[in-house]
């Protein structure tokens, strides 16, 4: 079974940002388990949080590709263990 990761992407206010994220995940055969989106107070940016299952190489490649998209301000990913440890620490 593939490892679980949390992917967080900060994007500008664009209608196509969600579609680009989903398309990149599909191209790299990454299974999306959960998705949530929040907006900034000004409504100018979106924060997309996806919980996915994938191989480490696939998630690394997808994050690199998504980071190059126009309108993506930042992207990071963490394994389930890293997420749990950071929440327990702080």
C-alpha angles and dihedrals in degrees: 000000000000122000122259120244137181113222119196120190127180112205138175120252102283131138093223099053094091092047091051092051093050093045092052092049091050093049090055093044094246116158114221112215101172136009134189134170132196130182130220120251090259092047091232097116138038127212110208117194117189128181108207143171117225148126115276093246093051094051092047092052093045092050091050091050094046091048089061095056119110109253096028109119096182144340134194137168135202134189118243091256093053091049093050093046093050092049092050092049098053 
